[in-house]
């Protein structure tokens, strides 16, 4: 498991969600935002397959309509567990 901590933003935008481009390799299994604006995501990686995924965190101003936009991207490469035999 990987813990991703995103500090509060300096602009008026707030973290809204985290998403994985390939949940079969990296799954966002937990998400929370504290009152001070710090966001926490728990990422789980598959050990049976190897591949890569992009985890994006989106942010938006709370008083503006419309969808949140990606504000942070993390690229993760997953390596399979070693097998005996």
C-alpha positions in Angstrom: 0.0 0.0 0.0 1.1 3.5 -0.8 -0.1 6.6 1.1 -0.3 9.8 -1.0 -0.5 13.1 1.0 -1.5 16.2 -0.9 -0.9 19.5 1.0 -3.5 22.2 1.0 -3.5 24.3 -2.1 -2.5 28.0 -2.0 -5.2 29.0 -4.5 -8.9 28.9 -3.8 -9.2 25.4 -5.2 -9.7 22.3 -3.0 -8.8 18.7 -3.6 -11.9 16.8 -4.7 -11.0 13.2 -5.7 -8.3 10.8 -6.8 -8.6 8.4 -9.8 -6.5 5.7 -11.3 -6.2 5.3 -15.0 -5.7 1.5 -14.6 -7.4 0.1 -11.5 -6.2 -3.4 -12.3 -2.6 -2.2 -11.6 -3.2 0.6 -9.0 -6.4 1.0 -7.1 -7.4 4.1 -5.1 -8.8 2.3 -2.1 -9.3 5.3 0.3 -9.8 9.1 0.0 -10.3 11.8 2.6 -9.8 15.5 2.9 -9.2 17.1 6.3 -10.7 20.4 7.4 -7.4 22.2 6.7 -7.5 21.1 3.1 -4.9 18.3 3.3 -6.0 15.3 1.2 -5.0 11.6 1.8 -5.3 8.8 -0.7 -4.5 5.1 -0.2 -3.2 3.3 -3.2 -3.0 -0.4 -3.5 -0.9 -2.1 -6.2 -1.6 -5.5 -7.8 1.3 -7.9 -7.3 0.2 -10.5 -9.8 0.5 -8.3 -12.9 3.0 -5.8 -14.1 2.1 -2.5 -15.8 1.7 1.2 -15.2 -1.0 3.6 -14.2 -1.5 7.3 -13.7 -3.1 8.5 -10.5 -4.6 11.9 -10.9 -6.0 14.2 -8.2 -8.5 16.8 -9.2 -9.2 20.1 -7.6 -11.8 22.9 -8.1 -13.0 26.0 -6.3 -16.0 25.2 -4.2 -18.2 28.1 -5.4 -17.6 27.5 -9.1 -19.9 25.2 -11.2 -18.5 22.6 -13.5 -16.2 19.6 -13.3 -13.0 19.5 -11.3 -9.8 19.4 -13.3 -6.7 17.3 -12.8 -4.2 19.2 -10.7 -1.7 16.5 -9.8 -0.5 13.4 -11.7 1.6 10.5 -10.3 2.9 7.9 -12.7 3.4 4.5 -11.0 5.0 1.4 -12.5 4.1 -2.0 -10.9 6.4 -5.0 -11.1 5.1 -8.5 -10.6 6.1 -10.5 -7.5 8.9 -12.9 -8.2 7.7 -16.5 -8.7 9.5 -19.6 -7.8 10.2 -22.4 -10.3 
